[in-house]
């Protein structure tokens, strides 16, 4: 994998996501699994909101740079 591509991919993955996935795989108790899945969903939702906000900032910055 190309270095730049790997870096982009790692930035797209929210920190802690892999750990939560590993916890989910290890769970045999359905109630505990549900708690881990809820944590995963909250993490992904927060990361998605951050990515959208970050994307808007980048877009605004590009527009400002074009005006200069």
CORQUIMO-V204214 format. One record per residue. SS is DSSP state (helix for helix, strand for strand, loop for the rest). PHI is phi in whole degrees, 0 to 359 (none if undefined). D_CENTER is the distance of its C-alpha to the mean C-alpha in Angstrom with 2 decimals. Layout:
BEGIN
ss=SS phi=PHI d_center=D_CENTER
ss=SS phi=PHI d_center=D_CENTER
END
This chain:
BEGIN
ss=loop phi=none d_center=19.98
ss=loop phi=294 d_center=20.48
ss=helix phi=304 d_center=19.22
ss=helix phi=297 d_center=17.62
ss=helix phi=295 d_center=15.83
ss=helix phi=298 d_center=14.61
ss=helix phi=298 d_center=13.38
ss=helix phi=299 d_center=11.48
ss=helix phi=296 d_center=9.94
ss=helix phi=294 d_center=9.07
ss=helix phi=290 d_center=7.56
ss=helix phi=285 d_center=5.31
ss=loop phi=269 d_center=4.24
ss=loop phi=294 d_center=3.20
ss=loop phi=301 d_center=6.99
ss=loop phi=92 d_center=9.08
ss=helix phi=297 d_center=7.50
ss=helix phi=297 d_center=10.43
ss=helix phi=299 d_center=12.86
ss=helix phi=295 d_center=12.36
ss=helix phi=295 d_center=12.85
ss=helix phi=296 d_center=15.88
ss=helix phi=298 d_center=17.17
ss=helix phi=297 d_center=17.04
ss=helix phi=296 d_center=18.97
ss=helix phi=278 d_center=21.48
ss=loop phi=282 d_center=22.32
ss=loop phi=248 d_center=25.62
ss=loop phi=275 d_center=26.07
ss=helix phi=302 d_center=24.79
ss=helix phi=292 d_center=24.46
ss=helix phi=292 d_center=22.34
ss=helix phi=298 d_center=20.16
ss=helix phi=298 d_center=19.73
ss=helix phi=295 d_center=18.68
ss=helix phi=294 d_center=15.98
ss=helix phi=297 d_center=14.76
ss=helix phi=299 d_center=14.82
ss=helix phi=297 d_center=12.71
ss=helix phi=299 d_center=10.05
ss=helix phi=297 d_center=10.40
ss=helix phi=296 d_center=10.38
ss=helix phi=299 d_center=7.21
ss=helix phi=294 d_center=5.47
ss=helix phi=296 d_center=8.05
ss=helix phi=296 d_center=7.65
ss=helix phi=294 d_center=4.25
ss=helix phi=296 d_center=6.20
ss=helix phi=298 d_center=9.18
ss=helix phi=298 d_center=8.29
ss=helix phi=296 d_center=7.65
ss=helix phi=295 d_center=10.88
ss=helix phi=297 d_center=12.69
ss=helix phi=297 d_center=12.03
ss=helix phi=296 d_center=13.20
ss=helix phi=295 d_center=16.21
ss=helix phi=298 d_center=17.08
ss=helix phi=298 d_center=17.19
ss=helix phi=296 d_center=19.26
ss=helix phi=296 d_center=21.60
ss=helix phi=297 d_center=22.05
ss=helix phi=297 d_center=23.04
ss=helix phi=296 d_center=25.52
ss=helix phi=295 d_center=27.00
ss=helix phi=296 d_center=27.44
ss=helix phi=291 d_center=29.23
ss=helix phi=285 d_center=31.63
ss=loop phi=285 d_center=32.66
END
